[in-house]
């Protein structure tokens, strides 16, 4: 428990120390925000800061910091370090700059931000890539909560029934103004999710289980360690609790509702640190579960059910499960909403009209239903969609980090803050697609070599670009607000 406690305190300290450094580097000021200058009554609506924080936290949480941390805990103590170091130096920094760049540029969606700094070709690729990822998120985050709800209700209300209910909710949340559903029910979902996290945290100290410590070593304890090395598999398995490209697609939603740039650190950096704390708690609880029951169990929902009911009792277990259900639902609906806004930005379609919102949403929902049916029909369909989502998610973070790095270099600011995470995640994603069974399935040696070459290539590209960046006219264009 000593390592766990140190990691918990480090996350809190990271917000106040490193988070303040990141904020100072960006330099928020008192200019008017898009919520005030572009108010449209649908997406650009001023909201209270506490409510924006709650929405941002639930938007980015999803199943990632719970299910991802549970599966990542199989790798041992290294999972704790990745959650802490990833959250402070990569994830929260990534989320803060992505949100603030959107705020500075009229609430732009992520592909527009990336294209602003990485060029038109990258922008076009990112538009398609991001929309596909958002539809994947929506499809993935329907089946999970529907299955958990089916366990809590009579047999007549089966998984299919709850899939329909959740999907109808997604449609309404995507189409209606942000303050009508999302702004009203998210605080209630947040209470359930926070109750779950605090309840499990308290019981960790009550039971005081023998958790692995740093001085025990960082060896891979995964039962299939030979096929699944810590690098890069663990760094993709634990995404939302450390760094996730999905977060950068959600930040513009809240950038369109903020009334001051100075709220950026608690909203963007703070929400990611909070998610890291949730991931750390579940990683520790899962470690305890594995030591008591072995590592044969691969269904994260079974582990969640066992831990909550065993530690919090029947009532507490139900409330905790509801918190776990709320997390993916509140990511799925905003994933669809984000996809709508990305397409609207690309096509220059105003979103005040419900008819124009439907133009975008109908094809998007049809595609999501197709993916959902595939995941339900094929016994391995859900796992396959989840694995591709996980890799695509981290790849998106790579593009975002490089765009932020270019922005910081152009602005003559401390670009090393994101250059190091950008290089690291480039290595993770390029190696993963080579080594993973759902990827190329190459040998470890070949995969590491290719990952190293890709990372070196990215570093050389950045160095060459930086040396050639001498035009003041180009500098002004990139920094135009």
Buried (B, 14 or more C-beta within 10 A) or exposed (E): BEBBEEBBEBBEEBBEEBBEEBBEBBEBEEEEBBBEEEEBEBBBBBBEBEBBBBBBBBBBBBBBBBBBBBBBBBBBBBBBBBBBBBBBBBBBBBBBBBBBBBBBBBBBBBBBBBBBBBEEEBBEBBBEBBBBBBBBBBBBBBBBBBBBBBEBEEEEEBBEBBBEBBBEBBBEBBBBBBBBBBBEBBEEBBBBBBBBBBBBBEBBEEEEBEBBBBEEEBEBBBEEBEEBBBBBBBBBBBBBBBBBBBBBBBBBBBBBBBBBBEBBBBBBBBBBBBBBBBBBBBBBBBBBBBEEEEBEBEEBBBBBBBBBBEBBEEEBBBBBBBBBBBBBBBBBBBBBBBBBBBBBBBEEBEBEEEEBBEBBBEEBBEBBBEBBEBBBEEEEBBEEBBBBBBBBBBBBBBBBBBBBBBBBBBBEBBBEBBBBBBBBBBBBBBBBBBBBEBBEEBEBEEBBBBBEEBBEEBBEEBEEEBEEEEEEEEBEEBBEE
